[in-house]
Amino acid sequence: MTVLVPLSLGTLALIDAALAGFRAATGRNARIRKRAYYLTASRRGLASGAAGLGLPALLIAATLPFSSDPGARYAGLVGAGARMLQVLTPFAVVVVLSLLAYWLLPMRGSTFVILIGLGPFTLARPAVVLVAVVWSVAPSGDWLVWAVALAAAVAVLAVEPMVHRRWYRNPG
């Protein structure tokens, strides 16, 4: 459990970052064949997300060894991460099911999935991240748990605007 929670959160954050890179590039290119363009955008999002996750990792690495009880403090971080997963996992499952439906259904069904699923889920994403942070830190009085949760939320939510501003501000 002590390794599974951070790995799960990191995996979710990196997948989200790749999708954020894709979203940042969407609608910015009039080419018909865009596979390479979107793969590049996803890689940029993934790299930006990985760099952003360095901040919470640095906070943990810089403070945990100097704590009076590093094991208990790490357990507090894992507990907060597990609570965060209670919010993020159902949202991620619904998004994955929507993506599968989008890819597998005919054109009319795919359009419907975008209208009722993927579009609203993209809009709800910042609120879901905020709820996950509040839910994860509410029972904790440890400043490190609060700092790591907030740093991770900022890192996750900053990927799309950062990638958009850096590479896709102007149609190309």
C-alpha positions in Angstrom: 0.0 0.0 0.0 2.8 2.4 0.8 4.1 2.2 -2.8 0.8 1.5 -4.6 -0.8 4.8 -3.6 2.0 7.1 -4.9 2.4 5.0 -8.0 -1.4 5.2 -8.7 -1.4 8.9 -8.2 1.6 9.4 -10.4 0.2 7.3 -13.1 -3.1 9.1 -13.1 -1.3 12.5 -13.1 1.0 11.5 -16.1 -1.9 10.1 -18.1 -3.9 13.3 -17.4 -0.8 15.3 -18.5 -0.6 13.5 -21.8 -4.3 14.1 -22.4 -3.9 17.7 -21.4 -1.2 18.1 -24.0 -3.6 16.6 -26.6 -6.3 19.0 -25.5 -3.9 22.0 -25.7 -3.2 21.2 -29.3 -6.8 20.3 -30.4 -8.2 22.7 -33.0 -4.9 24.3 -33.7 -4.0 22.5 -36.9 -6.0 22.2 -40.1 -4.1 19.2 -41.5 -6.1 16.1 -42.3 -3.6 13.6 -40.9 -2.8 14.8 -37.4 -1.6 11.6 -35.7 2.1 12.8 -35.4 0.9 16.3 -34.4 -1.2 14.9 -31.6 1.4 12.4 -30.5 3.9 15.3 -30.2 1.4 17.3 -28.2 0.8 14.4 -25.9 4.5 13.9 -25.3 4.8 17.6 -24.5 2.0 17.3 -22.0 3.6 14.2 -20.5 7.0 15.9 -20.2 5.4 19.0 -18.6 3.4 16.8 -16.2 6.5 14.9 -15.2 8.4 18.1 -14.6 5.4 19.4 -12.6 5.3 16.4 -10.4 8.9 17.1 -9.4 7.7 19.9 -7.1 5.7 17.6 -4.7 8.4 15.0 -4.9 11.0 17.6 -4.0 8.9 18.8 -1.0 8.7 15.2 0.2 12.4 14.4 -0.4 13.5 17.7 1.3 11.4 17.3 4.5 10.7 13.7 5.1 14.3 12.6 6.1 14.5 15.5 8.6 11.1 14.7 10.3 11.1 13.4 13.9 9.1 10.3 12.8 9.6 9.9 9.0 7.5 6.6 9.0 4.5 8.2 10.6 4.8 11.3 8.3 5.0 9.1 5.2 2.0 7.1 6.4 0.1 10.4 6.7 1.0 11.2 3.1 0.0 7.8 1.9 -3.3 8.1 3.8 -4.0 11.5 2.2 -3.1 10.0 -1.2 -5.5 7.1 -0.6 -8.3 9.6 0.2 -7.4 11.5 -2.9 -7.7 8.3 -5.0 -11.2 7.8 -3.5 -12.3 10.9 -5.5 -10.1 10.6 -8.5 -10.5 6.9 -9.3 -14.3 7.0 -10.1 -13.8 10.1 -12.2 -10.9 8.4 -14.1 -13.0 5.2 -14.7 -15.9 7.3 -16.1 -13.5 9.2 -18.4 -11.8 6.0 -19.6 -15.2 4.4 -20.4 -16.2 7.6 -22.2 -12.9 7.5 -24.3 -13.5 3.8 -25.1 -17.1 4.6 -26.2 -15.8 7.5 -28.3 -13.2 5.3 -30.0 -15.5 2.3 -30.5 -18.8 3.8 -31.4 -19.8 5.0 -34.9 -19.6 8.7 -35.7 -23.1 9.6 -34.3 -22.5 7.7 -31.1 -19.0 9.2 -30.7 -20.4 12.7 -31.1 -23.0 11.9 -28.5 -20.3 10.7 -26.1 -18.4 14.0 -26.5 -21.6 16.0 -25.8 -22.7 14.1 -22.7 -19.3 12.8 -21.4 -16.0 14.1 -22.5 -16.9 17.8 -22.8 -18.6 18.1 -19.4 -15.9 15.9 -17.7 -13.2 18.2 -19.1 -15.0 21.2 -17.6 -15.5 19.4 -14.3 -11.9 18.3 -14.0 -10.6 21.3 -12.0 -13.5 21.0 -9.5 -12.8 17.3 -9.2 -9.1 18.0 -8.5 -10.1 20.6 -5.9 -12.6 18.2 -4.2 -9.9 15.5 -4.1 -7.4 17.9 -2.5 -10.0 19.0 0.1 -11.0 15.4 0.8 -7.4 14.3 1.2 -6.2 17.0 3.5 -9.3 17.6 5.6 -8.4 15.1 8.4 -4.7 16.0 8.5 -3.1 18.7 10.5 0.3 18.2 8.9 1.5 21.1 6.8 3.5 18.7 4.6 0.3 16.8 3.6 -1.3 20.2 2.7 1.7 21.5 0.8 2.2 18.3 -1.2 -1.5 18.0 -2.1 -1.7 21.6 -3.2 1.5 21.4 -5.1 0.3 18.3 -6.9 -3.0 19.9 -7.7 -1.4 23.0 -9.1 1.1 20.9 -11.1 -1.8 18.8 -12.6 -4.0 21.8 -13.5 -1.1 23.8 -14.9 -0.1 21.4 -17.6 -2.7 22.2 -20.2 -2.4 26.1 -20.0 1.4 25.8 -19.9 1.6 23.5 -23.0 -1.0 25.6 -24.8 0.9 28.9 -24.1 4.3 27.4 -24.9 3.5 25.5 -28.1 0.0 26.1 -29.3 -0.9 29.7 -28.7 -1.1 30.4 -32.4 -2.6 28.0 -35.0 0.1 26.4 -37.0 
